[in-house]
Amino acid sequence: MLGNSMVMVAIILIINIVYVTFFTIRMILTLKGQRYLAACISMIEVVIYVVGLGLVLDNLNEIQNLLAYALGYGIGVIVGTKIEDKLALGYITVNVITKEYDKNLPKTLREKGYGVTTWEANGLEGNRMAMQILTPRKYEIKLYQLIKEVDPNAFIISFEPKTIHGGFWVKTVKRGRLFS
């Protein structure tokens, strides 16, 4: 009896991890505007959900099943977000303010494929160089590392743009020539 009980707990745990992982990825895809892929994933997700919930409801008197369901849900959120981090869907805009006005940094970044706009800014301690950099999320960490190599004290803020339109960089991305 104990063996069957542990098998049931394991099945419920695994089913819920898979379900919530799909749920998390579907939500992220929906937010990124990939509705058709999100719809396909949701069909798989709902089947997994019904099976897992059915197992719990059929054995509601077994508290360990409910605990496995809850634990699987939490683990599924973590797994789903880890997968999304690896997929790194979409783009980010990074605003950088460097202490020194280094004309080579924008050139270096552009040569590596980043979209860079620069301007002179004035801070509390004098002139600075401000840059706005657009990049696919999968190159975000490399961009930060490159900036920090040149200016370890650079002020960096990043955000995800909802809409991107115009400019040479967008055309380059659409032609698949970026970072090649």
LINRAQUI-V660567 format. One record per residue. N is the residue number from 1. PSI is psi in whole degrees, 0 to 359 (none if undefined). Layout:
BEGIN
n->N psi->PSI
n->N psi->PSI
END
This chain:
BEGIN
n->1 psi->317
n->2 psi->323
n->3 psi->315
n->4 psi->322
n->5 psi->316
n->6 psi->323
n->7 psi->316
n->8 psi->316
n->9 psi->315
n->10 psi->317
n->11 psi->314
n->12 psi->317
n->13 psi->310
n->14 psi->316
n->15 psi->316
n->16 psi->326
n->17 psi->313
n->18 psi->315
n->19 psi->308
n->20 psi->329
n->21 psi->312
n->22 psi->317
n->23 psi->313
n->24 psi->314
n->25 psi->319
n->26 psi->317
n->27 psi->318
n->28 psi->317
n->29 psi->320
n->30 psi->315
n->31 psi->332
n->32 psi->1
n->33 psi->11
n->34 psi->67
n->35 psi->328
n->36 psi->318
n->37 psi->320
n->38 psi->321
n->39 psi->319
n->40 psi->316
n->41 psi->324
n->42 psi->331
n->43 psi->319
n->44 psi->317
n->45 psi->316
n->46 psi->325
n->47 psi->314
n->48 psi->318
n->49 psi->313
n->50 psi->317
n->51 psi->311
n->52 psi->314
n->53 psi->323
n->54 psi->318
n->55 psi->320
n->56 psi->313
n->57 psi->327
n->58 psi->339
n->59 psi->45
n->60 psi->339
n->61 psi->350
n->62 psi->101
n->63 psi->328
n->64 psi->332
n->65 psi->318
n->66 psi->319
n->67 psi->319
n->68 psi->321
n->69 psi->313
n->70 psi->316
n->71 psi->317
n->72 psi->323
n->73 psi->311
n->74 psi->315
n->75 psi->322
n->76 psi->322
n->77 psi->315
n->78 psi->313
n->79 psi->316
n->80 psi->317
n->81 psi->327
n->82 psi->318
n->83 psi->316
n->84 psi->322
n->85 psi->320
n->86 psi->323
n->87 psi->324
n->88 psi->59
n->89 psi->145
n->90 psi->194
n->91 psi->162
n->92 psi->154
n->93 psi->130
n->94 psi->123
n->95 psi->129
n->96 psi->136
n->97 psi->119
n->98 psi->153
n->99 psi->318
n->100 psi->147
n->101 psi->90
n->102 psi->106
n->103 psi->342
n->104 psi->331
n->105 psi->310
n->106 psi->321
n->107 psi->315
n->108 psi->315
n->109 psi->318
n->110 psi->320
n->111 psi->331
n->112 psi->358
n->113 psi->0
n->114 psi->146
n->115 psi->120
n->116 psi->131
n->117 psi->133
n->118 psi->158
n->119 psi->161
n->120 psi->135
n->121 psi->159
n->122 psi->123
n->123 psi->186
n->124 psi->322
n->125 psi->19
n->126 psi->199
n->127 psi->143
n->128 psi->166
n->129 psi->128
n->130 psi->141
n->131 psi->145
n->132 psi->125
n->133 psi->131
n->134 psi->134
n->135 psi->151
n->136 psi->146
n->137 psi->330
n->138 psi->346
n->139 psi->8
n->140 psi->309
n->141 psi->319
n->142 psi->321
n->143 psi->313
n->144 psi->317
n->145 psi->317
n->146 psi->316
n->147 psi->315
n->148 psi->332
n->149 psi->320
n->150 psi->317
n->151 psi->95
n->152 psi->340
n->153 psi->13
n->154 psi->143
n->155 psi->120
n->156 psi->130
n->157 psi->134
n->158 psi->154
n->159 psi->162
n->160 psi->119
n->161 psi->142
n->162 psi->321
n->163 psi->139
n->164 psi->127
n->165 psi->137
n->166 psi->175
n->167 psi->156
n->168 psi->327
n->169 psi->318
n->170 psi->318
n->171 psi->321
n->172 psi->318
n->173 psi->315
n->174 psi->329
n->175 psi->356
n->176 psi->24
n->177 psi->1
n->178 psi->138
n->179 psi->32
n->180 psi->none
END
